[in-house]
Amino acid sequence: MESPQYLNIQNLKVTVFQAYLFWENIDKNLQNISLRLSGGVREKTDLIVLPEMFNTGFTMKAEELSEEMDGKTMQWLRKTASNYDCVVTGSLIIKENGHYYNRMIWMLPDGSYQYYDKHHLFGMGDEDQNFTAGTKSLIVELKGWKIRLAVCYDLRFPVWLRNKNAEYDILLLVASWPDKRSSHWRTLIHARAIENQSYVIAVNRVGHDGNQVYHSGHSMCIDPHGNTVYYKPEDEDLYTFSINYTDLEKTRRQFPFLKDADSFSLT
C-alpha cells in the first residue's frame, strides 16, 4: 500500500531571531543580525525568521528609509540565504511605483524570492498614512509545508487569516508588537493556531524604539492543539526548533472540524 503523502513530508527546522533593533539604522541592524547569526546558528536550519522592519525598526519614515527591490537589504537577504543554505524572511520598507510597502520577503538560497505586502496597516500608528496596503495573500511552500505569510496587525483579523480548506500548515507572522498589548498578542496567537488547526510561528522584537515604545518579545511557536513549542519573553533570543508534520496531520484527522467551517469569499 502506498504511504500517505504526509508521511513523506519532513520535519521543519526553524530558527527565530527575537532581535533588539537599532532605530532607523539599516547598516547597524544588518551588521548586528549577521554577527548574531554567525555565532548562533550552529546547525543546519531550513528557515530563519526576522521581525517586522528588521533593518529599521517600525518607523513611519517611509520615504527616507525605503529601498527598492535591488537595494542593500535585498542583497543582504540574498547573501544570508545563500550562506546558510536556507530561506530567510522578515519585512522591510520597499518603494515601488511611487508607493511604499511594508513588505515581507521570502528569500530562497538561490536568490529567487516571493513577497507579501502587509494587508492591515496600523492606523493608530499612522501606518495607513505612510504606506500602501497589500491586497493579496501569499502561501509559500518549504519541504512540503504550506506556509501563510502575515505581518503584525494582520493577527487581529481572523477572516483574513482563515485557513479555508486547510490550505496552509503554518501561519508565519513577523511583528513589532508593543509590550502594553502583549496579552492580546499571546491570546490571539493561540486562538489563530487552534481555530485554523495550524502551527503559528510569531516573531517579535525586543527593546525600546525611537518613540520610546517598549517591545517585550514573547515570540513563540504554538501547535494546532494550542500547546507551546517555543516561547521567549523579554530578552533578545536566537533559537532553533523543529516541528513535525505527522503531529499536524494527526490533529486534523482526529478533530476534522475545518471541514465544517463557513464558506465565504473576500472582496
C-alpha positions as CSV (number, residue, x, y, z in Angstrom):
1,M,0.0,0.0,0.0
2,E,1.3,3.4,-0.9
3,S,2.2,5.6,2.1
4,P,0.0,8.7,2.8
5,Q,1.6,11.8,1.3
6,Y,2.1,13.4,4.7
7,L,4.5,10.6,5.7
8,N,6.9,11.9,3.1
9,I,6.9,15.5,4.5
10,Q,10.0,16.0,6.6
11,N,10.2,17.8,9.9
12,L,10.9,21.5,9.5
13,K,13.7,23.2,11.4
14,V,13.1,26.8,12.1
15,T,15.4,29.5,13.5
16,V,13.8,32.6,15.0
17,F,15.6,35.7,16.0
18,Q,13.8,37.9,18.5
19,A,16.1,40.9,17.9
20,Y,16.9,44.2,19.5
21,L,16.7,46.7,16.6
22,F,18.7,49.9,16.3
23,W,16.3,52.7,15.5
24,E,16.3,53.7,11.8
25,N,19.9,52.4,11.3
26,I,20.0,50.0,8.4
27,D,23.7,49.3,8.4
28,K,23.9,48.7,12.2
29,N,20.9,46.3,12.1
30,L,22.3,44.3,9.2
31,Q,25.7,44.1,10.9
32,N,24.2,43.0,14.2
33,I,22.0,40.4,12.7
34,S,24.9,39.0,10.7
35,L,27.0,38.8,13.8
36,R,24.4,37.1,15.9
37,L,23.6,34.6,13.2
38,S,27.3,33.7,12.7
39,G,27.7,33.0,16.4
40,G,24.3,31.4,17.0
41,V,23.3,29.3,14.0
42,R,25.4,26.2,14.7
43,E,23.3,23.6,12.9
44,K,21.6,23.3,9.5
45,T,18.3,25.1,9.5
46,D,15.5,25.3,6.9
47,L,14.2,28.8,7.7
48,I,15.5,31.9,9.5
49,V,12.7,34.3,10.6
50,L,13.4,38.0,11.5
51,P,11.0,40.6,12.9
52,E,8.9,43.2,11.1
53,M,11.0,46.0,9.6
54,F,14.1,44.2,10.9
55,N,16.5,46.7,9.3
56,T,15.0,49.9,10.6
57,G,12.5,49.2,13.4
58,F,8.8,50.1,13.0
59,T,9.2,53.6,11.6
60,M,6.9,55.8,9.5
61,K,9.8,57.5,7.7
62,A,9.0,55.5,4.5
63,E,10.4,58.0,2.0
64,E,13.7,58.4,3.9
65,L,14.3,54.7,4.8
66,S,12.8,52.8,1.9
67,E,14.8,50.7,-0.5
68,E,14.0,49.3,-3.9
69,M,13.9,45.6,-4.7
70,D,17.6,45.6,-5.8
71,G,18.6,47.6,-2.7
72,K,21.1,46.9,0.1
73,T,18.8,44.9,2.3
74,M,17.6,42.7,-0.5
75,Q,21.2,42.0,-1.4
76,W,21.9,41.2,2.2
77,L,19.0,38.8,2.3
78,R,20.3,37.0,-0.8
79,K,23.7,36.6,0.7
80,T,22.4,35.4,4.0
81,A,20.1,32.9,2.5
82,S,22.9,31.6,0.3
83,N,25.4,31.5,3.2
84,Y,23.1,29.4,5.4
85,D,21.5,27.5,2.6
86,C,18.0,28.2,3.9
87,V,15.1,30.5,3.4
88,V,15.4,33.9,5.2
89,T,12.3,36.0,5.8
90,G,11.3,39.3,7.5
91,S,9.8,42.6,6.4
92,L,11.3,45.9,5.3
93,I,10.2,49.2,3.7
94,I,10.1,48.9,-0.1
95,K,9.4,51.7,-2.6
96,E,7.8,50.6,-5.8
97,N,6.0,52.6,-8.5
98,G,5.7,55.6,-6.2
99,H,4.2,53.6,-3.3
100,Y,5.7,52.4,-0.1
101,Y,5.0,48.9,1.2
102,N,5.7,47.1,4.5
103,R,6.9,44.0,2.5
104,M,7.7,40.6,3.9
105,I,10.3,38.9,1.8
106,W,10.6,35.1,1.4
107,M,14.2,34.8,0.1
108,L,15.4,31.4,-1.2
109,P,19.1,30.3,-1.1
110,D,19.3,30.6,-4.9
111,G,18.4,34.3,-4.8
112,S,14.8,33.9,-6.0
113,Y,12.1,35.3,-3.8
114,Q,8.4,35.8,-3.2
115,Y,6.8,38.6,-1.1
116,Y,3.7,39.6,0.8
117,D,2.7,43.2,1.3
118,K,1.1,43.8,4.7
119,H,-2.7,44.0,4.3
120,H,-3.8,45.5,7.5
121,L,-2.0,48.8,8.2
122,F,-1.9,50.0,11.8
123,G,-3.9,53.2,11.6
124,M,-3.3,54.1,15.3
125,G,0.4,54.5,14.4
126,D,-0.3,56.3,11.1
127,E,0.9,53.4,9.0
128,D,-2.1,53.8,6.7
129,Q,-1.0,57.4,6.1
130,N,2.6,56.4,5.0
131,F,2.2,53.0,3.3
132,T,0.0,51.3,0.7
133,A,-1.8,48.2,1.8
134,G,-1.3,44.9,0.0
135,T,-4.3,43.3,-1.5
136,K,-3.2,39.7,-2.0
137,S,-2.5,36.9,0.5
138,L,0.5,34.6,-0.1
139,I,1.1,30.9,0.7
140,V,4.6,29.6,0.1
141,E,6.0,26.1,0.2
142,L,9.0,24.7,2.0
143,K,9.9,21.0,2.2
144,G,6.2,20.1,1.5
145,W,4.9,22.5,4.2
146,K,2.4,25.2,3.1
147,I,3.1,28.5,4.9
148,R,0.9,31.5,5.0
149,L,2.8,34.8,5.5
150,A,1.4,37.7,7.6
151,V,2.7,40.8,9.3
152,C,1.9,42.1,12.8
153,Y,-1.5,43.8,12.8
154,D,-2.8,41.1,10.5
155,L,-3.0,38.9,13.6
156,R,-6.1,40.8,14.8
157,F,-8.2,39.8,11.7
158,P,-9.2,36.1,11.7
159,V,-11.3,36.4,8.5
160,W,-8.2,37.4,6.6
161,L,-6.2,34.6,8.1
162,R,-8.9,31.9,7.9
163,N,-7.4,28.5,6.9
164,K,-10.0,27.7,4.3
165,N,-9.9,24.1,3.1
166,A,-6.7,23.5,5.2
167,E,-4.8,25.5,2.5
168,Y,-1.8,26.1,4.9
169,D,0.0,24.3,7.6
170,I,1.9,27.2,9.3
171,L,0.8,30.8,9.9
172,L,4.1,32.7,9.9
173,L,3.9,36.2,11.4
174,V,6.6,38.8,11.8
175,A,5.9,41.7,14.1
176,S,6.8,44.8,16.1
177,W,4.2,44.4,18.8
178,P,4.4,46.7,21.8
179,D,4.5,45.3,25.4
180,K,1.4,47.2,26.5
181,R,-0.7,45.0,24.3
182,S,1.3,41.8,24.8
183,S,-1.6,40.0,26.5
184,H,-3.6,40.5,23.2
185,W,-0.6,39.1,21.2
186,R,-0.4,35.9,23.3
187,T,-4.1,35.3,23.3
188,L,-4.6,35.9,19.6
189,I,-1.6,33.7,18.6
190,H,-3.1,30.7,20.5
191,A,-6.6,31.4,19.0
192,R,-5.2,31.5,15.4
193,A,-3.4,28.2,16.0
194,I,-6.5,26.4,17.4
195,E,-9.1,27.8,15.1
196,N,-7.0,27.1,12.0
197,Q,-5.6,23.8,13.1
198,S,-2.1,25.0,12.1
199,Y,1.2,25.9,13.7
200,V,1.6,29.6,14.3
201,I,5.2,30.9,14.4
202,A,5.2,34.5,15.5
203,V,8.5,36.5,15.8
204,N,8.5,39.9,17.6
205,R,11.3,42.3,18.5
206,V,12.6,43.5,21.9
207,G,13.7,46.8,23.4
208,H,12.6,50.4,23.1
209,D,12.2,52.0,19.7
210,G,12.8,55.7,18.8
211,N,9.4,56.7,20.1
212,Q,10.2,55.1,23.5
213,V,7.7,52.3,22.8
214,Y,8.8,49.2,24.6
215,H,8.7,45.7,23.0
216,S,8.9,42.7,25.2
217,G,9.2,39.9,22.6
218,H,7.0,37.0,23.5
219,S,8.0,35.3,20.3
220,M,6.5,31.8,20.1
221,C,5.6,28.7,18.2
222,I,2.2,27.2,19.0
223,D,1.0,23.9,17.7
224,P,-2.5,23.1,16.4
225,H,-3.7,22.0,19.8
226,G,-2.6,25.3,21.4
227,N,0.4,23.8,23.0
228,T,3.7,25.7,23.2
229,V,6.6,24.5,21.2
230,Y,8.7,27.7,21.8
231,Y,8.2,30.8,23.9
232,K,10.5,33.6,24.9
233,P,9.6,36.9,26.7
234,E,11.7,40.0,27.2
235,D,15.3,39.1,26.1
236,E,16.9,39.0,22.7
237,D,16.9,35.4,21.6
238,L,18.2,33.3,18.7
239,Y,16.7,29.8,18.9
240,T,16.2,26.8,16.6
241,F,13.4,24.3,17.0
242,S,11.7,21.6,14.9
243,I,8.1,20.9,14.1
244,N,6.5,17.7,13.0
245,Y,4.1,17.3,10.1
246,T,2.8,13.9,11.3
247,D,1.6,15.6,14.5
248,L,-0.3,18.2,12.4
249,E,-1.9,15.6,10.2
250,K,-3.0,13.5,13.3
251,T,-4.7,16.5,14.8
252,R,-6.6,17.3,11.7
253,R,-7.6,13.6,11.3
254,Q,-8.8,13.2,14.9
255,F,-10.6,16.5,15.0
256,P,-11.7,17.3,11.4
257,F,-13.7,20.4,12.2
258,L,-12.1,22.6,9.4
259,K,-14.5,20.8,7.0
260,D,-17.5,22.3,8.9
261,A,-16.2,25.9,8.6
262,D,-18.4,28.5,6.9
263,S,-17.8,29.2,3.3
264,F,-17.1,32.8,2.3
265,S,-15.0,34.9,-0.1
266,L,-13.3,38.3,0.5
267,T,-13.8,41.2,-1.9
